[in-house]
Amino acid sequence: MKKLVSILLTLALAVSLSLVAVTPAAADTDRLVPSEYATIQLAIDAASDGDTIIVASGTYEEEVKITDKSLTLLGAQADVPIVNGEREGEESVIRGKGTGPRYPYSWCVVRIQNSNVVVNGFTIENGQRAIAIQGSSIRREGISDILISYNYIEESGKDGIFRDNAAADVTITHNYIASNPRGIATNGGATTITDNTFYGNGKGIDFNGGDPYSVYFPDYAEPKYPTIISDNTFTNDSTSITLRLDKCHQSITVTGNDITEARSVAIKTWNVYSEDIVNPGIHYNNIWNNEFGINNQVTEIGLDATNNWWGHASGPSGEYGRVNPAGKVIGKGDAVSDNVDWDPWLRMPVWTNPAGKPLPPERP
């Protein structure tokens, strides 16, 4: 009898362990706004790591904070491209809450303070900053793996997208960023800005220093946090791209961009300190029909800006552009300042396939 009881107990234990072994992990959950949750923030508060917040079209007047969870926020226009500033269909609009005539904006409409967050397919408006990507001051740690895509970001009071140096591995892509004092303001490296459209901003991209915050990223000085600015379109910004090049151990690549009609200058570089100067690679861009092409104020380097299209096959203009042996300016493209290495240059625009982006016209 004792032997039978022992066998039965052993079998019961084996069955219970097998049940534990095959019990599936909790699945990630889709949380629907407004059908299940009246506001986006209520859905975020109820969510767990890995959940997706699906937001129907409509206007949501609130401030959204993602502070301690890895989440995906999908608007009604998720993955829908914006072409020439427009797209068909109803938008999911996140509108900041002003507090009266003196304070018409929210300080920040969407605040991201956790890793592994996606914001895709929204119109975000009425904030000093539409989106802020920041490390967690509460947990005292940096964040990483952030994706901002397919959003309208227009008419912010200060920054369309702000990214501080406590964030790394940030990708900003396929957004329409217009009429902001600064379209994207980024501190620190490890950012990819690609396939966006910038229009009518004070500064399209304001890059202010290349190293991540040393407190959160002890390996900040290792060359592993590159910044890539590629395949964007800039039109009618005051300054399309500004790059601060000191205190930086990271590479900066500016390539494949179409930069035109800048009211001040297409690309401006500057520094405060003379140590740890990085020389970015500025290659294969169309820089044309701007008030000025490239203004390099960092006298410690000859800025690496070879193989760009300057708006004319003859090359860049100005006293530091292309001149003949007698000193006469013969370049008819956009002008460059001193300390810009522009030779060799492209004799035709980067895009030559009519099925792609339209060819920039040559300057007369």
Sequence and secondary structure as in RCSB ss.txt:
>XXXX:A:sequence
MKKLVSILLTLALAVSLSLVAVTPAAADTDRLVPSEYATIQLAIDAASDGDTIIVASGTYEEEVKITDKSLTLLG
AQADVPIVNGEREGEESVIRGKGTGPRYPYSWCVVRIQNSNVVVNGFTIENGQRAIAIQGSSIRREGISDILISY
NYIEESGKDGIFRDNAAADVTITHNYIASNPRGIATNGGATTITDNTFYGNGKGIDFNGGDPYSVYFPDYAEPKY
PTIISDNTFTNDSTSITLRLDKCHQSITVTGNDITEARSVAIKTWNVYSEDIVNPGIHYNNIWNNEFGINNQVTE
IGLDATNNWWGHASGPSGEYGRVNPAGKVIGKGDAVSDNVDWDPWLRMPVWTNPAGKPLPPERP
>XXXX:A:secstr
 HHHHHHHHHHHHHHHHHHHHH       EEEETTT SSHHHHHHH  TT EEEE SEEEES EEE S   EEE 
TTTT   BTTB  S  EEEE    STT  SEEEEEEE SSSEEEESEEEESEEEEEEE  BTTTTB EEEEEEES
 EEE  SSEEEEE TTEEEEEEES EEES SEEEEE SS EEEES EEES SEEEEEE SS  TTT TTTTSS  
 EEEES EEES SEEEEEE SS  S EEEES EEE  SSEEEEEE S SSS    EEES EEES S SEEE  TT
S EE  S B SSTT  BSTTS B TTS B   S BB SSEE  S  SS S   TTSS       
